[in-house]
């Protein structure tokens, strides 16, 4: 990961936005999770999910999107149509990854969790910068861009655990889009679990939270 403090990058809409921390202090944490909220939500909202995960030793880091949205259009719009917000969102995540690594938490103990738009940004970051991470969780989300978006990314997720969860009645994300994300993540070497919940809309299922707790617990097992 490049030292973002040494790379000149143009400031985007999400740079300089608040970041909220919860759980273990970052410099004392054994593992960390970057949590990304959905459209119309806030960092404080997504942090309420952490209250249901109950894993000591984890630092939770939640950035705030400008105007409560990571990008203005639908996730399946052409990539250029969601710029510069999309690139700014990915840069905001990269800056946090660097900050977390500098605090002593390596990528192998860093998880990403997002809901809706936040799930899309989580997935998009991981596939564009593939390596072994502690885990990636997309709750009702998909990759950003049309289905024919080129996905020939270099690198490997090297067995990174991935959870893709979505309801079959989700009004924002199609099962086909979740399937596509699953295929891309598997091609990159992710250990993908996909769970489609019957008669469920755009919400988080308790089963997803239980699975995430298991992913987190696995990172806290002594080497």
C-alpha positions in Angstrom: 0.0 0.0 0.0 1.4 3.3 -1.0 2.0 5.9 1.7 -1.0 8.2 1.0 0.6 11.0 3.0 3.3 11.1 0.4 1.2 10.9 -2.7 -0.3 14.1 -4.2 -3.9 13.4 -4.9 -6.7 15.8 -5.7 -9.2 16.4 -2.8 -12.6 14.9 -3.6 -16.0 15.4 -1.9 -15.3 12.8 0.7 -11.9 14.0 1.8 -11.9 15.8 5.1 -15.2 14.2 6.3 -15.5 13.0 9.9 -14.4 9.5 10.9 -16.0 7.9 14.0 -14.1 5.3 16.0 -15.6 2.7 18.4 -14.5 -0.5 20.1 -10.9 -1.0 21.1 -8.5 1.9 20.7 -6.9 1.6 17.3 -3.3 1.4 18.7 -4.3 -1.4 21.1 -6.6 -3.3 18.7 -5.9 -6.9 17.7 -8.0 -6.4 14.6 -10.1 -3.7 12.9 -13.1 -3.3 10.7 -13.9 -0.4 8.4 -17.7 0.1 8.3 -19.3 2.0 5.4 -22.9 3.3 5.7 -25.5 3.4 2.9 -27.1 6.3 1.1 -29.1 8.6 3.3 -27.4 7.1 6.4 -24.5 8.1 8.6 -21.3 6.7 10.1 -23.1 6.7 13.5 -25.8 4.5 12.0 -23.5 1.8 10.6 -21.7 1.7 13.9 -24.9 0.5 15.6 -24.2 -2.8 13.7 -21.0 -3.1 15.7 -23.1 -3.2 18.9 -24.5 -6.5 17.7 -21.1 -8.1 16.8 -19.7 -8.2 20.3 -16.1 -9.0 19.6 -13.6 -7.5 22.1 -10.2 -6.6 20.6 -11.7 -5.1 17.5 -11.5 -1.4 16.5 -14.4 -0.1 14.4 -13.7 2.7 12.0 -16.6 4.4 10.2 -16.1 7.3 7.8 -18.8 9.7 6.9 -19.8 10.3 3.2 -20.3 13.9 2.0 -24.1 14.6 1.9 -24.8 11.1 3.2 -24.0 9.4 -0.1 -20.9 7.8 -1.6 -21.9 8.4 -5.2 -25.0 10.2 -6.7 -26.4 7.7 -9.2 -27.4 4.0 -9.1 -24.6 1.4 -8.6 -25.1 0.1 -12.2 -24.6 3.5 -13.8 -21.5 4.0 -16.0 -18.5 4.5 -13.8 -17.7 7.9 -15.2 -21.2 9.1 -14.3 -20.5 8.5 -10.6 -17.2 10.4 -10.7 -15.5 12.1 -8.9 -17.5 10.8 -5.9 -16.6 7.1 -6.6 -12.8 7.7 -6.7 -13.1 10.0 -3.7 -14.9 7.3 -1.7 -12.2 4.7 -2.6 -9.5 7.2 -1.7 -11.2 7.8 1.7 -11.1 4.0 2.3 -7.5 3.8 1.2 -6.5 6.6 3.6 -8.1 4.7 6.5 -6.4 1.4 5.5 -3.1 3.3 5.6 -3.9 4.8 9.0 -5.0 1.4 10.4 -1.8 -0.3 9.1 0.3 2.5 10.7 -1.4 1.9 14.0 -0.2 -1.7 13.9 -3.1 -3.7 12.4 -2.0 -5.5 9.3 -4.3 -6.0 6.3 -4.6 -9.7 7.3 -6.5 -8.5 10.4 -8.5 -5.8 8.7 -12.1 -6.4 7.7 -14.5 -4.3 5.5 -18.2 -4.3 6.2 -20.7 -2.2 4.3 -24.5 -1.9 3.8 -26.1 -0.9 0.5 -23.9 1.8 -1.0 -21.3 1.1 1.6 -21.3 -2.5 0.6 -20.7 -1.5 -3.0 -17.7 0.7 -2.0 -16.3 -2.1 0.2 -16.5 -4.6 -2.7 -15.1 -2.1 -5.2 -12.2 -1.3 -3.0 -11.3 -4.9 -2.3 -11.4 -6.0 -6.0 -9.4 -3.0 -7.2 -6.7 -3.5 -4.5 -6.8 -7.3 -4.1 -4.6 -8.9 -1.4 -5.2 -11.1 1.7 -7.5 -9.2 4.0 -9.2 -10.3 7.2 -12.5 -10.3 5.4 -15.0 -8.5 3.3 -18.7 -8.3 4.1 -21.3 -6.9 1.6 -24.8 -6.6 3.1 -27.2 -5.9 0.3 -24.6 -4.6 -2.2 -22.8 -5.3 -5.5 -19.9 -4.1 -7.6 -20.2 -0.6 -9.0 -20.7 -0.2 -12.7 -22.6 -1.9 -15.5 -22.3 -5.7 -15.9 -19.9 -5.4 -18.8 -17.4 -3.3 -16.7 -13.9 -4.7 -17.3 -12.8 -6.6 -14.2 -9.3 -7.7 -15.2 -7.7 -6.7 -11.9 -4.1 -7.8 -11.1 -3.4 -9.5 -7.8 -5.2 -12.0 -5.6 -7.4 -12.0 -2.6 -5.5 -15.1 -1.5 -8.3 -16.8 0.3 -9.8 -13.7 1.9 -13.2 -14.6 3.5 -16.0 -12.9 1.7 -19.7 -12.7 2.7 -22.3 -11.5 0.2 -25.8 -11.4 1.7 -29.0 -10.1 0.1 -32.7 -10.6 0.3 -34.5 -12.0 -2.8 -37.0 -9.1 -2.5 -34.4 -6.4 -2.2 -35.7 -3.4 -4.1 -32.3 -2.0 -4.8 -30.1 -4.9 -5.7 -30.8 -7.8 -8.0 -29.7 -11.4 -7.4 -27.9 -11.3 -10.7 -25.8 -8.4 -9.5 -24.9 -10.3 -6.3 -24.1 -13.4 -8.4 -21.8 -11.3 -10.6 -19.9 -9.9 -7.6 -19.6 -13.4 -6.3 -18.0 -14.6 -9.6 -15.6 -11.7 -9.7 -14.5 -12.2 -6.1 -14.0 -16.0 -6.7 -11.9 -15.4 -9.8 -9.7 -13.1 -7.6 -9.2 -15.9 -5.1 -11.7 -14.9 -2.5 -13.3 -17.6 -0.2 -16.8 -16.5 -1.0 -20.0 -17.3 0.9 -23.2 -16.1 -0.8 -26.5 -16.1 1.2 -29.8 -15.1 -0.5 -32.6 -14.8 2.0 -36.2 -15.6 0.9 -38.9 -13.0 1.4 -36.4 -10.4 2.6 -36.1 -6.8 1.5 -33.4 -4.2 1.9 -32.4 -5.1 5.5 -29.8 -6.9 7.5 -30.5 -10.5 8.6 -29.5 -11.9 12.0 -27.9 -14.8 10.2 -25.5 -12.4 8.5 -24.5 -10.9 11.8 -23.8 -14.4 13.2 -21.6 -15.2 10.2 -19.7 -12.0 10.6 -19.1 -12.8 14.3 -17.6 -16.1 13.2 -15.3 -14.3 10.7 -14.2 -11.8 13.4 -13.6 -14.6 16.0 -11.3 -16.4 13.5 -9.1 -13.3 13.3 -8.7 -13.2 17.1 -7.4 -16.8 17.4 -3.8 -16.7 18.6 -1.2 -17.4 15.9 
